[in-house]
């Protein structure tokens, strides 16, 4: 039996979030707050926020932009 390392867990969470964002933004743009999609992707809003910063720098097939802040960060995602 293998033990998951924290790095593998992060990769799994990151790829799950990236797949979700690509699917939702496939027809154009998507705006969201982490707290409203947390249940759909199985992550906490805090995890999503941290992963969005990573994905913004590393994802080549979607564009991620910090859009606004009103009680929580709103993110804008578009296909690249």
PDB file as gemmi writes it, atoms N, CA and C in Angstrom:
CRYST1    1.000    1.000    1.000  90.00  90.00  90.00 P 1                      
ATOM      1  N   UNK A   1       0.845  -1.173   0.000  1.00  0.00           N  
ATOM      2  CA  UNK A   1       0.000   0.000   0.000  1.00  0.00           C  
ATOM      3  C   UNK A   1       0.893   1.239   0.000  1.00  0.00           C  
ATOM      4  N   UNK A   2       0.576   2.201  -0.874  1.00  0.00           N  
ATOM      5  CA  UNK A   2       1.382   3.416  -0.945  1.00  0.00           C  
ATOM      6  C   UNK A   2       0.746   4.519  -0.114  1.00  0.00           C  
ATOM      7  N   UNK A   3       1.588   5.405   0.330  1.00  0.00           N  
ATOM      8  CA  UNK A   3       1.131   6.537   1.137  1.00  0.00           C  
ATOM      9  C   UNK A   3       1.203   7.785   0.273  1.00  0.00           C  
ATOM     10  N   UNK A   4       0.128   8.551   0.262  1.00  0.00           N  
ATOM     11  CA  UNK A   4       0.123   9.798  -0.510  1.00  0.00           C  
ATOM     12  C   UNK A   4       0.970  10.835   0.200  1.00  0.00           C  
ATOM     13  N   UNK A   5       1.794  11.510  -0.549  1.00  0.00           N  
ATOM     14  CA  UNK A   5       2.572  12.603   0.012  1.00  0.00           C  
ATOM     15  C   UNK A   5       1.790  13.890  -0.188  1.00  0.00           C  
ATOM     16  N   UNK A   6       2.069  14.907   0.590  1.00  0.00           N  
ATOM     17  CA  UNK A   6       1.358  16.173   0.411  1.00  0.00           C  
ATOM     18  C   UNK A   6       1.477  16.721  -1.013  1.00  0.00           C  
ATOM     19  N   UNK A   7       2.612  16.533  -1.671  1.00  0.00           N  
ATOM     20  CA  UNK A   7       2.778  17.031  -3.041  1.00  0.00           C  
ATOM     21  C   UNK A   7       1.810  16.330  -3.976  1.00  0.00           C  
ATOM     22  N   UNK A   8       1.643  15.020  -3.819  1.00  0.00           N  
ATOM     23  CA  UNK A   8       0.705  14.288  -4.674  1.00  0.00           C  
ATOM     24  C   UNK A   8      -0.724  14.739  -4.426  1.00  0.00           C  
ATOM     25  N   UNK A   9      -1.064  15.006  -3.172  1.00  0.00           N  
ATOM     26  CA  UNK A   9      -2.392  15.497  -2.855  1.00  0.00           C  
ATOM     27  C   UNK A   9      -2.644  16.837  -3.536  1.00  0.00           C  
ATOM     28  N   UNK A  10      -1.680  17.722  -3.487  1.00  0.00           N  
ATOM     29  CA  UNK A  10      -1.814  19.034  -4.103  1.00  0.00           C  
ATOM     30  C   UNK A  10      -1.985  18.899  -5.604  1.00  0.00           C  
ATOM     31  N   UNK A  11      -1.193  18.040  -6.235  1.00  0.00           N  
ATOM     32  CA  UNK A  11      -1.315  17.831  -7.670  1.00  0.00           C  
ATOM     33  C   UNK A  11      -2.716  17.340  -8.025  1.00  0.00           C  
ATOM     34  N   UNK A  12      -3.243  16.437  -7.239  1.00  0.00           N  
ATOM     35  CA  UNK A  12      -4.578  15.910  -7.480  1.00  0.00           C  
ATOM     36  C   UNK A  12      -5.623  17.016  -7.350  1.00  0.00           C  
ATOM     37  N   UNK A  13      -5.526  17.803  -6.319  1.00  0.00           N  
ATOM     38  CA  UNK A  13      -6.474  18.897  -6.109  1.00  0.00           C  
ATOM     39  C   UNK A  13      -6.346  19.932  -7.217  1.00  0.00           C  
ATOM     40  N   UNK A  14      -5.110  20.244  -7.594  1.00  0.00           N  
ATOM     41  CA  UNK A  14      -4.872  21.227  -8.642  1.00  0.00           C  
ATOM     42  C   UNK A  14      -5.437  20.759  -9.982  1.00  0.00           C  
ATOM     43  N   UNK A  15      -5.202  19.502 -10.321  1.00  0.00           N  
ATOM     44  CA  UNK A  15      -5.713  18.992 -11.603  1.00  0.00           C  
ATOM     45  C   UNK A  15      -7.239  18.908 -11.592  1.00  0.00           C  
ATOM     46  N   UNK A  16      -7.830  18.568 -10.441  1.00  0.00           N  
ATOM     47  CA  UNK A  16      -9.292  18.514 -10.332  1.00  0.00           C  
ATOM     48  C   UNK A  16      -9.897  19.904 -10.544  1.00  0.00           C  
ATOM     49  N   UNK A  17      -9.297  20.912  -9.913  1.00  0.00           N  
ATOM     50  CA  UNK A  17      -9.785  22.280 -10.068  1.00  0.00           C  
ATOM     51  C   UNK A  17      -9.596  22.766 -11.494  1.00  0.00           C  
ATOM     52  N   UNK A  18      -8.460  22.469 -12.088  1.00  0.00           N  
ATOM     53  CA  UNK A  18      -8.185  22.897 -13.461  1.00  0.00           C  
ATOM     54  C   UNK A  18      -9.190  22.275 -14.444  1.00  0.00           C  
ATOM     55  N   UNK A  19      -9.480  20.995 -14.276  1.00  0.00           N  
ATOM     56  CA  UNK A  19     -10.479  20.332 -15.138  1.00  0.00           C  
ATOM     57  C   UNK A  19     -11.841  21.001 -15.006  1.00  0.00           C  
ATOM     58  N   UNK A  20     -12.235  21.283 -13.787  1.00  0.00           N  
ATOM     59  CA  UNK A  20     -13.516  21.941 -13.523  1.00  0.00           C  
ATOM     60  C   UNK A  20     -13.567  23.305 -14.213  1.00  0.00           C  
ATOM     61  N   UNK A  21     -12.518  24.093 -14.050  1.00  0.00           N  
ATOM     62  CA  UNK A  21     -12.487  25.434 -14.636  1.00  0.00           C  
ATOM     63  C   UNK A  21     -12.501  25.373 -16.163  1.00  0.00           C  
ATOM     64  N   UNK A  22     -11.739  24.453 -16.744  1.00  0.00           N  
ATOM     65  CA  UNK A  22     -11.719  24.312 -18.205  1.00  0.00           C  
ATOM     66  C   UNK A  22     -13.111  23.970 -18.732  1.00  0.00           C  
ATOM     67  N   UNK A  23     -13.784  23.066 -18.051  1.00  0.00           N  
ATOM     68  CA  UNK A  23     -15.120  22.651 -18.493  1.00  0.00           C  
ATOM     69  C   UNK A  23     -16.113  23.812 -18.384  1.00  0.00           C  
ATOM     70  N   UNK A  24     -16.103  24.511 -17.267  1.00  0.00           N  
ATOM     71  CA  UNK A  24     -17.058  25.602 -17.048  1.00  0.00           C  
ATOM     72  C   UNK A  24     -16.794  26.801 -17.967  1.00  0.00           C  
ATOM     73  N   UNK A  25     -15.542  27.020 -18.339  1.00  0.00           N  
ATOM     74  CA  UNK A  25     -15.189  28.169 -19.176  1.00  0.00           C  
ATOM     75  C   UNK A  25     -15.097  27.805 -20.653  1.00  0.00           C  
ATOM     76  N   UNK A  26     -15.447  26.593 -21.011  1.00  0.00           N  
ATOM     77  CA  UNK A  26     -15.283  26.143 -22.399  1.00  0.00           C  
ATOM     78  C   UNK A  26     -16.136  26.933 -23.395  1.00  0.00           C  
ATOM     79  N   UNK A  27     -17.258  27.473 -22.967  1.00  0.00           N  
ATOM     80  CA  UNK A  27     -18.129  28.233 -23.860  1.00  0.00           C  
ATOM     81  C   UNK A  27     -17.875  29.739 -23.808  1.00  0.00           C  
ATOM     82  N   UNK A  28     -16.894  30.149 -23.065  1.00  0.00           N  
ATOM     83  CA  UNK A  28     -16.614  31.579 -22.929  1.00  0.00           C  
ATOM     84  C   UNK A  28     -15.970  31.855 -21.604  1.00  0.00           C  
ATOM     85  N   UNK A  29     -16.465  32.854 -20.912  1.00  0.00           N  
ATOM     86  CA  UNK A  29     -15.856  33.211 -19.644  1.00  0.00           C  
ATOM     87  C   UNK A  29     -16.706  32.756 -18.474  1.00  0.00           C  
ATOM     88  N   UNK A  30     -16.063  32.666 -17.332  1.00  0.00           N  
ATOM     89  CA  UNK A  30     -16.720  32.223 -16.108  1.00  0.00           C  
ATOM     90  C   UNK A  30     -16.247  33.124 -14.977  1.00  0.00           C  
ATOM     91  N   UNK A  31     -17.168  33.588 -14.164  1.00  0.00           N  
ATOM     92  CA  UNK A  31     -16.844  34.366 -12.974  1.00  0.00           C  
ATOM     93  C   UNK A  31     -17.320  33.565 -11.770  1.00  0.00           C  
ATOM     94  N   UNK A  32     -16.523  33.518 -10.719  1.00  0.00           N  
ATOM     95  CA  UNK A  32     -16.947  32.777  -9.537  1.00  0.00           C  
ATOM     96  C   UNK A  32     -16.203  33.234  -8.294  1.00  0.00           C  
ATOM     97  N   UNK A  33     -16.790  32.901  -7.161  1.00  0.00           N  
ATOM     98  CA  UNK A  33     -16.140  33.067  -5.859  1.00  0.00           C  
ATOM     99  C   UNK A  33     -15.898  31.659  -5.332  1.00  0.00           C  
ATOM    100  N   UNK A  34     -14.755  31.459  -4.735  1.00  0.00           N  
ATOM    101  CA  UNK A  34     -14.351  30.128  -4.263  1.00  0.00           C  
ATOM    102  C   UNK A  34     -15.406  29.476  -3.382  1.00  0.00           C  
ATOM    103  N   UNK A  35     -16.029  30.256  -2.515  1.00  0.00           N  
ATOM    104  CA  UNK A  35     -16.990  29.674  -1.577  1.00  0.00           C  
ATOM    105  C   UNK A  35     -18.219  29.096  -2.283  1.00  0.00           C  
ATOM    106  N   UNK A  36     -18.497  29.535  -3.514  1.00  0.00           N  
ATOM    107  CA  UNK A  36     -19.673  29.041  -4.220  1.00  0.00           C  
ATOM    108  C   UNK A  36     -19.404  27.789  -5.056  1.00  0.00           C  
ATOM    109  N   UNK A  37     -18.134  27.474  -5.317  1.00  0.00           N  
ATOM    110  CA  UNK A  37     -17.839  26.252  -6.080  1.00  0.00           C  
ATOM    111  C   UNK A  37     -17.157  25.190  -5.214  1.00  0.00           C  
ATOM    112  N   UNK A  38     -16.890  25.496  -3.967  1.00  0.00           N  
ATOM    113  CA  UNK A  38     -16.144  24.593  -3.085  1.00  0.00           C  
ATOM    114  C   UNK A  38     -16.754  23.191  -3.039  1.00  0.00           C  
ATOM    115  N   UNK A  39     -18.053  23.095  -2.862  1.00  0.00           N  
ATOM    116  CA  UNK A  39     -18.696  21.782  -2.783  1.00  0.00           C  
ATOM    117  C   UNK A  39     -18.602  21.026  -4.105  1.00  0.00           C  
ATOM    118  N   UNK A  40     -18.716  21.738  -5.217  1.00  0.00           N  
ATOM    119  CA  UNK A  40     -18.676  21.098  -6.528  1.00  0.00           C  
ATOM    120  C   UNK A  40     -17.326  20.449  -6.825  1.00  0.00           C  
ATOM    121  N   UNK A  41     -16.250  21.054  -6.357  1.00  0.00           N  
ATOM    122  CA  UNK A  41     -14.916  20.508  -6.624  1.00  0.00           C  
ATOM    123  C   UNK A  41     -14.344  19.749  -5.435  1.00  0.00           C  
ATOM    124  N   UNK A  42     -15.035  19.738  -4.320  1.00  0.00           N  
ATOM    125  CA  UNK A  42     -14.583  18.989  -3.157  1.00  0.00           C  
ATOM    126  C   UNK A  42     -13.368  19.589  -2.475  1.00  0.00           C  
ATOM    127  N   UNK A  43     -13.277  20.917  -2.491  1.00  0.00           N  
ATOM    128  CA  UNK A  43     -12.171  21.619  -1.854  1.00  0.00           C  
ATOM    129  C   UNK A  43     -12.729  22.726  -0.981  1.00  0.00           C  
ATOM    130  N   UNK A  44     -11.927  23.195  -0.056  1.00  0.00           N  
ATOM    131  CA  UNK A  44     -12.362  24.326   0.759  1.00  0.00           C  
ATOM    132  C   UNK A  44     -12.117  25.617  -0.027  1.00  0.00           C  
ATOM    133  N   UNK A  45     -12.838  26.683   0.297  1.00  0.00           N  
ATOM    134  CA  UNK A  45     -12.585  27.958  -0.375  1.00  0.00           C  
ATOM    135  C   UNK A  45     -11.138  28.419  -0.238  1.00  0.00           C  
ATOM    136  N   UNK A  46     -10.534  28.155   0.902  1.00  0.00           N  
ATOM    137  CA  UNK A  46      -9.141  28.544   1.133  1.00  0.00           C  
ATOM    138  C   UNK A  46      -8.204  27.761   0.194  1.00  0.00           C  
ATOM    139  N   UNK A  47      -8.468  26.459   0.018  1.00  0.00           N  
ATOM    140  CA  UNK A  47      -7.664  25.638  -0.900  1.00  0.00           C  
ATOM    141  C   UNK A  47      -7.806  26.143  -2.330  1.00  0.00           C  
ATOM    142  N   UNK A  48      -9.035  26.477  -2.716  1.00  0.00           N  
ATOM    143  CA  UNK A  48      -9.275  26.974  -4.072  1.00  0.00           C  
ATOM    144  C   UNK A  48      -8.510  28.272  -4.296  1.00  0.00           C  
ATOM    145  N   UNK A  49      -8.572  29.185  -3.338  1.00  0.00           N  
ATOM    146  CA  UNK A  49      -7.847  30.458  -3.468  1.00  0.00           C  
ATOM    147  C   UNK A  49      -6.358  30.256  -3.660  1.00  0.00           C  
ATOM    148  N   UNK A  50      -5.770  29.354  -2.884  1.00  0.00           N  
ATOM    149  CA  UNK A  50      -4.335  29.082  -2.999  1.00  0.00           C  
ATOM    150  C   UNK A  50      -4.011  28.448  -4.349  1.00  0.00           C  
ATOM    151  N   UNK A  51      -4.860  27.528  -4.792  1.00  0.00           N  
ATOM    152  CA  UNK A  51      -4.621  26.858  -6.074  1.00  0.00           C  
ATOM    153  C   UNK A  51      -4.830  27.796  -7.255  1.00  0.00           C  
ATOM    154  N   UNK A  52      -5.742  28.760  -7.131  1.00  0.00           N  
ATOM    155  CA  UNK A  52      -5.977  29.705  -8.222  1.00  0.00           C  
ATOM    156  C   UNK A  52      -4.723  30.531  -8.506  1.00  0.00           C  
ATOM    157  N   UNK A  53      -4.011  30.899  -7.461  1.00  0.00           N  
ATOM    158  CA  UNK A  53      -2.773  31.663  -7.635  1.00  0.00           C  
ATOM    159  C   UNK A  53      -1.749  30.807  -8.396  1.00  0.00           C  
ATOM    160  N   UNK A  54      -1.641  29.536  -8.035  1.00  0.00           N  
ATOM    161  CA  UNK A  54      -0.713  28.631  -8.732  1.00  0.00           C  
ATOM    162  C   UNK A  54      -1.126  28.440 -10.185  1.00  0.00           C  
ATOM    163  N   UNK A  55      -2.419  28.187 -10.405  1.00  0.00           N  
ATOM    164  CA  UNK A  55      -2.911  27.948 -11.764  1.00  0.00           C  
ATOM    165  C   UNK A  55      -2.778  29.176 -12.647  1.00  0.00           C  
ATOM    166  N   UNK A  56      -2.938  30.340 -12.069  1.00  0.00           N  
ATOM    167  CA  UNK A  56      -2.819  31.584 -12.836  1.00  0.00           C  
ATOM    168  C   UNK A  56      -1.448  31.672 -13.498  1.00  0.00           C  
ATOM    169  N   UNK A  57      -0.429  31.187 -12.808  1.00  0.00           N  
ATOM    170  CA  UNK A  57       0.934  31.238 -13.335  1.00  0.00           C  
ATOM    171  C   UNK A  57       1.309  30.036 -14.200  1.00  0.00           C  
ATOM    172  N   UNK A  58       0.653  28.898 -13.986  1.00  0.00           N  
ATOM    173  CA  UNK A  58       1.098  27.676 -14.660  1.00  0.00           C  
ATOM    174  C   UNK A  58       0.180  27.164 -15.771  1.00  0.00           C  
ATOM    175  N   UNK A  59      -1.102  27.471 -15.736  1.00  0.00           N  
ATOM    176  CA  UNK A  59      -2.036  26.926 -16.724  1.00  0.00           C  
ATOM    177  C   UNK A  59      -1.863  27.634 -18.065  1.00  0.00           C  
ATOM    178  N   UNK A  60      -1.717  26.851 -19.121  1.00  0.00           N  
ATOM    179  CA  UNK A  60      -1.546  27.446 -20.451  1.00  0.00           C  
ATOM    180  C   UNK A  60      -2.819  27.379 -21.290  1.00  0.00           C  
ATOM    181  N   UNK A  61      -3.780  26.551 -20.872  1.00  0.00           N  
ATOM    182  CA  UNK A  61      -5.002  26.391 -21.664  1.00  0.00           C  
ATOM    183  C   UNK A  61      -6.185  27.198 -21.145  1.00  0.00           C  
ATOM    184  N   UNK A  62      -6.005  27.857 -20.000  1.00  0.00           N  
ATOM    185  CA  UNK A  62      -7.025  28.781 -19.482  1.00  0.00           C  
ATOM    186  C   UNK A  62      -6.314  30.024 -18.958  1.00  0.00           C  
ATOM    187  N   UNK A  63      -7.024  31.145 -18.997  1.00  0.00           N  
ATOM    188  CA  UNK A  63      -6.498  32.389 -18.441  1.00  0.00           C  
ATOM    189  C   UNK A  63      -7.276  32.701 -17.170  1.00  0.00           C  
ATOM    190  N   UNK A  64      -6.555  33.007 -16.113  1.00  0.00           N  
ATOM    191  CA  UNK A  64      -7.161  33.271 -14.814  1.00  0.00           C  
ATOM    192  C   UNK A  64      -6.785  34.672 -14.382  1.00  0.00           C  
ATOM    193  N   UNK A  65      -7.809  35.400 -13.968  1.00  0.00           N  
ATOM    194  CA  UNK A  65      -7.608  36.789 -13.577  1.00  0.00           C  
ATOM    195  C   UNK A  65      -8.345  37.061 -12.267  1.00  0.00           C  
ATOM    196  N   UNK A  66      -7.666  37.707 -11.340  1.00  0.00           N  
ATOM    197  CA  UNK A  66      -8.327  38.153 -10.116  1.00  0.00           C  
ATOM    198  C   UNK A  66      -9.177  39.342 -10.523  1.00  0.00           C  
ATOM    199  N   UNK A  67     -10.493  39.214 -10.445  1.00  0.00           N  
ATOM    200  CA  UNK A  67     -11.389  40.190 -11.049  1.00  0.00           C  
ATOM    201  C   UNK A  67     -11.794  41.297 -10.082  1.00  0.00           C  
ATOM    202  N   UNK A  68     -12.284  40.947  -8.918  1.00  0.00           N  
ATOM    203  CA  UNK A  68     -12.701  41.964  -7.953  1.00  0.00           C  
ATOM    204  C   UNK A  68     -12.725  41.366  -6.553  1.00  0.00           C  
ATOM    205  N   UNK A  69     -12.957  42.226  -5.578  1.00  0.00           N  
ATOM    206  CA  UNK A  69     -13.070  41.755  -4.202  1.00  0.00           C  
ATOM    207  C   UNK A  69     -14.241  42.455  -3.538  1.00  0.00           C  
ATOM    208  N   UNK A  70     -15.272  41.670  -3.246  1.00  0.00           N  
ATOM    209  CA  UNK A  70     -16.414  42.137  -2.481  1.00  0.00           C  
ATOM    210  C   UNK A  70     -16.803  40.985  -1.572  1.00  0.00           C  
ATOM    211  N   UNK A  71     -16.399  41.031  -0.357  1.00  0.00           N  
ATOM    212  CA  UNK A  71     -16.594  39.998   0.664  1.00  0.00           C  
ATOM    213  C   UNK A  71     -15.835  38.700   0.367  1.00  0.00           C  
ATOM    214  N   UNK A  72     -15.285  38.558  -0.803  1.00  0.00           N  
ATOM    215  CA  UNK A  72     -14.415  37.436  -1.188  1.00  0.00           C  
ATOM    216  C   UNK A  72     -13.928  37.729  -2.602  1.00  0.00           C  
ATOM    217  N   UNK A  73     -12.817  37.125  -2.975  1.00  0.00           N  
ATOM    218  CA  UNK A  73     -12.259  37.356  -4.303  1.00  0.00           C  
ATOM    219  C   UNK A  73     -13.153  36.743  -5.382  1.00  0.00           C  
ATOM    220  N   UNK A  74     -13.410  37.513  -6.413  1.00  0.00           N  
ATOM    221  CA  UNK A  74     -14.094  36.998  -7.607  1.00  0.00           C  
ATOM    222  C   UNK A  74     -13.022  36.743  -8.658  1.00  0.00           C  
ATOM    223  N   UNK A  75     -13.065  35.540  -9.230  1.00  0.00           N  
ATOM    224  CA  UNK A  75     -12.099  35.143 -10.262  1.00  0.00           C  
ATOM    225  C   UNK A  75     -12.775  35.106 -11.616  1.00  0.00           C  
ATOM    226  N   UNK A  76     -12.045  35.459 -12.649  1.00  0.00           N  
ATOM    227  CA  UNK A  76     -12.527  35.385 -14.037  1.00  0.00           C  
ATOM    228  C   UNK A  76     -11.655  34.358 -14.754  1.00  0.00           C  
ATOM    229  N   UNK A  77     -12.299  33.392 -15.388  1.00  0.00           N  
ATOM    230  CA  UNK A  77     -11.580  32.335 -16.110  1.00  0.00           C  
ATOM    231  C   UNK A  77     -12.088  32.324 -17.550  1.00  0.00           C  
ATOM    232  N   UNK A  78     -11.158  32.320 -18.492  1.00  0.00           N  
ATOM    233  CA  UNK A  78     -11.505  32.245 -19.927  1.00  0.00           C  
ATOM    234  C   UNK A  78     -10.593  31.214 -20.594  1.00  0.00           C  
ATOM    235  N   UNK A  79     -11.061  30.629 -21.699  1.00  0.00           N  
ATOM    236  CA  UNK A  79     -10.167  29.740 -22.452  1.00  0.00           C  
ATOM    237  C   UNK A  79      -8.999  30.542 -23.007  1.00  0.00           C  
ATOM    238  N   UNK A  80      -7.828  29.936 -23.088  1.00  0.00           N  
ATOM    239  CA  UNK A  80      -6.648  30.638 -23.606  1.00  0.00           C  
ATOM    240  C   UNK A  80      -6.676  30.663 -25.117  1.00  0.00           C  
TER     241      UNK A  80                                                      
END                                                                             
